[in-house]
Amino acid sequence: MKQIILAILLLTLLHSCSEKDSFSDGQLYKMIDPKKKYDVNIMFLDDSIIALNADSLKTCGWNFIKYSKNKNGAYIIDKEKLDTVWFKVENKKIVMQSSLEKNIFEKVDFNAVRRDSIKSIIFKVQKFANKKIIFSCDINLNEVPYFYDKAIEEIKLNLKNPNTAKFNEIYIHEYEEFVHSKFKKTGIKVVSTEVEATNSFGGFTVSTFYVYFVPEVSNKNKYIIKFSDSPIYHVDLFEDEGVIKIDE
């Protein structure tokens, strides 16, 4: 349900396209509603894309959505509710109005340095999103390209016909071990993705693969990389290679 609400809220900015004087590109807005249990922040990237974050501006929380326009204004069609959400500007605030709900966003007055820093992060995350890369909040934003490139390289090395590989969404997150009825962080990073490729018989197959990045004992900033077709980390993948064990 939260995802549906977020998708609708994203479109709140739409009407700003026709209100260039009030809502400029790169301005950050926040939803005004003390009853909500979470923050919703939005920023215009251009006249067709909106960035939204419902996770207190964390780098991992940005989502991107396109909106539509016609002569009557900006809108999004909520197919699940068979409803149309329209957007307008009232008293320099952005108003989202559907048949059942109304939400208001107001401008956040960050200084130029803070705003530019947020914009820089958004543009980086957007590039990752365009490549279908999804990463969790425990992954350093600057390490995402490293994990992505190395994982793709490792997976291709294990395919019969790597040139035919088509990668679906790629997930990067920290591996957690379920110990004594709770999840325990391990320091291990894992990249998982569904891959479509031809096999040795020429047939087309779809498989899910995992690439584990395990910190070395001597230098935790370096990783030993291993390919697997299992979502469960097996220490024997790294036997005698000087990596950190989960229970250390």
BELURPE-V752493 format. One record per pair of residues at least 24 apart in sequence whose ideal C-beta (glycine too) atoms are under 10 Angstrom apart, sorted by sequence separation. I is the first residue (numbers start at 1). GAP is how many residues later the second one is. D is the distance in Angstrom with one decimal. If there is no record, write none. Layout:
i->(I;I)
gap->(GAP;GAP)
d->(D;D)
This chain:
i->(148;169;170;188;189;190;214;217;218;220;28;147;168;169;170;188;189;212;216;217;218;16;48;144;146;147;167;168;186;187;188;189;212;216;217;9;17;20;30;47;167;168;187;188;214;216;217;12;16;144;165;166;167;168;186;187;214;215;216;217;13;17;18;28;143;166;167;186;214;215;10;12;13;14;17;165;166;167;213;214;5;9;11;13;16;17;164;165;166;212;214;217;6;9;10;13;164;165;214;5;9;14;139;162;164;165;187;6;14;16;133;138;139;163;164;189;191;2;5;132;134;135;136;138;139;162;163;164;175;188;2;13;14;131;132;133;134;135;136;137;138;155;159;161;187;189;192;13;132;133;134;135;136;137;154;158;160;161;175;12;13;131;132;133;134;135;136;138;151;155;159;160;161;164;166;168;175;190;10;11;13;131;132;133;134;151;152;156;159;160;161;171;172;174;175;192;10;12;129;151;155;159;160;164;166;168;9;10;11;150;151;152;156;160;161;170;172;190;10;128;147;151;155;160;167;9;146;147;148;152;190;10;128;147;7;9;148;160;188;6;143;159;6;138;144;186;6;159;5;140;17;44;139;159;188;3;14;18;57;138;158;2;13;15;17;42;139;155;10;14;57;136;158;10;11;13;14;15;42;135;155;178;10;11;12;14;18;19;154;155;177;188;7;9;10;11;17;18;62;135;154;155;175;177;187;188;6;8;10;11;17;57;154;175;176;187;7;15;16;64;133;151;153;154;175;186;188;6;14;15;59;62;134;151;152;154;186;187;3;14;15;62;133;151;186;13;14;32;57;62;64;132;150;151;185;186;187;12;14;59;62;63;64;151;184;186;11;31;40;42;58;59;62;63;148;150;184;11;12;29;41;57;61;62;147;11;29;31;40;43;53;57;59;60;64;10;11;23;42;59;62;63;64;147;9;11;22;36;41;51;62;146;179;8;19;21;51;53;179;7;18;19;22;23;33;53;59;158;177;8;17;18;19;22;23;33;51;143;157;158;176;177;7;14;15;16;18;21;22;23;32;33;51;154;156;158;175;8;14;15;16;22;31;32;33;43;51;53;153;154;155;7;8;12;14;15;16;19;31;32;150;154;4;11;13;14;15;30;31;32;45;51;60;151;154;8;10;11;12;15;19;29;30;31;43;51;60;150;4;9;11;12;29;30;43;59;60;61;147;151;4;8;28;29;30;41;45;49;60;146;7;16;29;30;45;51;58;59;60;147;15;28;29;43;58;60;14;15;27;28;59;143;12;13;15;27;28;45;59;60;12;14;15;23;27;28;55;59;12;13;24;27;58;59;12;23;60;11;12;22;59;10;28;9;11;28;8;27;16;26;8;26;28;12;28;9;12;13;26;27;8;12;26;9;25;28;8;5;9;26;5;60;60)
gap->(24;24;24;24;24;24;24;24;24;24;25;25;25;25;25;25;25;25;25;25;25;26;26;26;26;26;26;26;26;26;26;26;26;26;26;27;27;27;27;27;27;27;27;27;27;27;27;28;28;28;28;28;28;28;28;28;28;28;28;28;29;29;29;29;29;29;29;29;29;29;30;30;30;30;30;30;30;30;30;30;31;31;31;31;31;31;31;31;31;31;31;31;32;32;32;32;32;32;32;33;33;33;33;33;33;33;33;34;34;34;34;34;34;34;34;34;34;35;35;35;35;35;35;35;35;35;35;35;35;35;36;36;36;36;36;36;36;36;36;36;36;36;36;36;36;36;36;37;37;37;37;37;37;37;37;37;37;37;37;38;38;38;38;38;38;38;38;38;38;38;38;38;38;38;38;38;38;38;39;39;39;39;39;39;39;39;39;39;39;39;39;39;39;39;39;39;40;40;40;40;40;40;40;40;40;40;41;41;41;41;41;41;41;41;41;41;41;41;42;42;42;42;42;42;42;43;43;43;43;43;43;44;44;44;45;45;45;45;45;46;46;46;47;47;47;47;48;48;49;49;50;50;50;50;50;51;51;51;51;51;51;52;52;52;52;52;52;52;53;53;53;53;53;54;54;54;54;54;54;54;54;54;55;55;55;55;55;55;55;55;55;55;56;56;56;56;56;56;56;56;56;56;56;56;56;56;57;57;57;57;57;57;57;57;57;57;58;58;58;58;58;58;58;58;58;58;58;59;59;59;59;59;59;59;59;59;59;59;60;60;60;60;60;60;60;61;61;61;61;61;61;61;61;61;61;61;61;62;62;62;62;62;62;62;62;62;63;63;63;63;63;63;63;63;63;63;63;64;64;64;64;64;64;64;64;65;65;65;65;65;65;65;65;65;65;66;66;66;66;66;66;66;66;66;67;67;67;67;67;67;67;67;67;68;68;68;68;68;68;69;69;69;69;69;69;69;69;69;69;70;70;70;70;70;70;70;70;70;70;70;70;70;71;71;71;71;71;71;71;71;71;71;71;71;71;71;71;72;72;72;72;72;72;72;72;72;72;72;72;72;72;73;73;73;73;73;73;73;73;73;73;73;74;74;74;74;74;74;74;74;74;74;74;74;74;75;75;75;75;75;75;75;75;75;75;75;75;75;76;76;76;76;76;76;76;76;76;76;76;76;77;77;77;77;77;77;77;77;77;77;78;78;78;78;78;78;78;78;78;78;79;79;79;79;79;79;80;80;80;80;80;80;81;81;81;81;81;81;81;81;82;82;82;82;82;82;82;82;83;83;83;83;83;83;84;84;84;85;85;85;85;86;86;87;87;87;88;88;89;89;90;90;90;91;91;92;92;92;92;92;93;93;93;94;94;94;95;96;96;96;98;112;113)
d->(7.0;6.8;9.0;5.9;4.1;9.5;5.7;9.5;6.6;7.2;9.4;5.1;6.2;7.3;9.8;6.7;8.2;6.8;8.4;5.2;9.9;9.7;10.0;9.8;9.9;9.8;5.4;4.2;9.9;9.5;5.1;8.7;8.0;5.8;6.5;9.9;8.3;9.1;9.6;9.6;7.7;7.3;7.9;7.4;8.3;6.1;5.7;8.5;6.0;6.3;9.9;9.4;5.7;7.3;8.6;5.4;9.7;6.9;7.5;8.8;5.4;9.3;9.5;8.6;8.6;7.1;8.0;9.3;4.2;5.1;8.8;6.2;8.1;9.6;4.9;5.6;4.4;9.4;9.9;6.4;9.1;5.3;9.3;5.5;8.8;8.2;9.8;7.2;7.0;9.3;9.1;8.4;9.2;10.0;6.7;9.6;8.1;4.4;9.4;9.6;7.3;9.7;5.3;9.7;4.8;8.9;7.1;7.1;9.5;9.1;9.7;9.7;6.6;8.8;4.5;7.3;9.5;9.4;8.5;7.2;6.0;8.8;8.1;7.0;7.1;7.3;9.2;9.4;9.1;8.8;7.9;9.6;7.6;8.9;6.7;7.8;6.9;7.5;7.0;9.1;4.5;8.6;7.4;5.9;9.9;9.7;9.6;4.8;4.7;5.0;5.2;4.2;3.9;9.5;8.6;9.8;7.5;4.7;6.9;7.9;9.2;9.7;6.0;8.3;7.2;6.8;6.7;9.5;9.5;7.3;5.3;7.2;7.4;9.8;9.7;8.5;8.9;8.9;9.8;6.9;8.7;7.6;9.7;6.8;8.6;8.9;8.5;9.1;8.9;5.6;7.9;9.6;9.6;9.7;8.8;7.0;5.2;8.7;9.9;3.7;6.3;8.8;4.7;8.2;9.3;9.1;9.5;8.4;9.2;8.0;8.6;8.4;9.1;9.1;8.6;9.9;9.3;8.3;4.4;9.0;6.1;7.4;9.3;9.7;9.6;6.6;9.7;9.0;7.1;9.6;7.5;9.7;9.1;5.5;8.6;8.0;9.6;9.4;6.3;6.4;8.1;9.8;9.4;7.7;10.0;7.4;5.5;8.9;8.7;9.7;8.2;9.8;6.9;8.9;9.7;9.5;10.0;7.9;9.6;8.7;7.4;7.7;9.5;9.5;6.1;7.9;9.9;9.5;6.8;4.5;9.9;9.6;9.4;8.2;6.7;7.5;7.9;9.0;10.0;9.7;5.2;9.9;4.2;9.2;9.4;7.0;6.7;9.7;8.6;9.2;9.3;8.7;8.2;9.6;9.4;5.0;8.6;7.3;9.5;9.3;10.0;6.5;9.3;7.2;9.9;7.8;6.9;9.7;7.8;8.8;5.7;10.0;4.9;9.4;9.6;6.1;6.7;5.5;7.7;8.7;9.3;8.6;9.0;9.5;5.6;8.0;7.5;9.1;7.3;4.7;9.6;7.6;9.9;8.8;8.6;9.7;9.2;8.7;9.2;2.7;8.7;5.7;9.4;4.0;5.0;7.9;6.4;7.6;6.6;9.8;8.3;8.6;7.2;9.5;9.8;9.3;9.5;9.3;7.1;5.3;9.3;9.0;5.7;8.2;7.8;9.6;7.3;9.2;8.1;6.2;9.4;8.9;4.5;9.8;9.9;7.5;9.1;7.3;9.3;8.2;8.7;8.4;8.8;7.3;8.1;3.9;5.9;8.9;7.8;9.2;9.1;9.7;8.0;7.9;5.6;7.9;9.7;6.9;9.7;6.3;9.4;7.8;8.4;6.4;10.0;9.2;5.5;8.9;7.2;9.3;7.7;8.8;8.2;6.9;9.7;9.6;9.0;9.7;8.0;8.0;9.6;8.6;9.6;8.2;9.9;8.4;10.0;5.0;5.1;6.1;9.0;9.3;4.6;5.4;9.6;6.6;9.7;9.4;7.3;9.4;9.8;8.3;8.1;8.5;7.6;7.6;8.4;9.8;9.1;6.9;8.2;7.5;4.9;5.8;9.9;8.8;8.6;9.7;8.0;3.6;9.5;8.9;5.9;4.9;9.6;8.9;9.0;9.3;8.9;7.9;6.5;9.4;8.8;8.2;4.0;4.8;6.8;9.1;7.1;6.8;8.2;4.9;7.8;5.7;6.8;9.0;5.7;9.9;5.3;5.4;8.5;8.0;8.5;8.0;9.9;9.0;9.8;9.0;5.8;9.7;8.8;9.6;6.3;8.4;7.3;7.0;5.9;5.9;6.5;9.0;6.4;9.9;4.1;6.4;7.2;8.5;5.8;7.4;8.9;8.7;8.3;5.5;9.7;6.4;8.2;8.8;7.0;7.8;4.1;8.9;9.7;6.3;5.7;5.1;7.8;9.5;10.0;7.4;8.3;9.5;6.9;7.4;6.3;6.3;5.3;7.1;8.6;7.9;6.1;4.5;8.9;10.0;10.0;5.9;8.9;8.1;9.0;7.1;8.9;8.1;5.2;8.4;9.8;9.6;9.8;6.3;7.4;4.8;7.7;8.8;9.8;9.4;9.9;9.8;3.9;7.9;9.8;6.9;9.4;9.0;9.4;9.4;9.1;6.5;9.9;6.4;7.2;7.9;9.7;6.9;7.1;8.3;6.4;6.4;8.5;9.7;8.6;7.6;9.1;9.8;7.9;5.5;5.5;6.2;9.5;9.4;8.3;8.8;8.3;9.1;9.0;9.7;9.4)
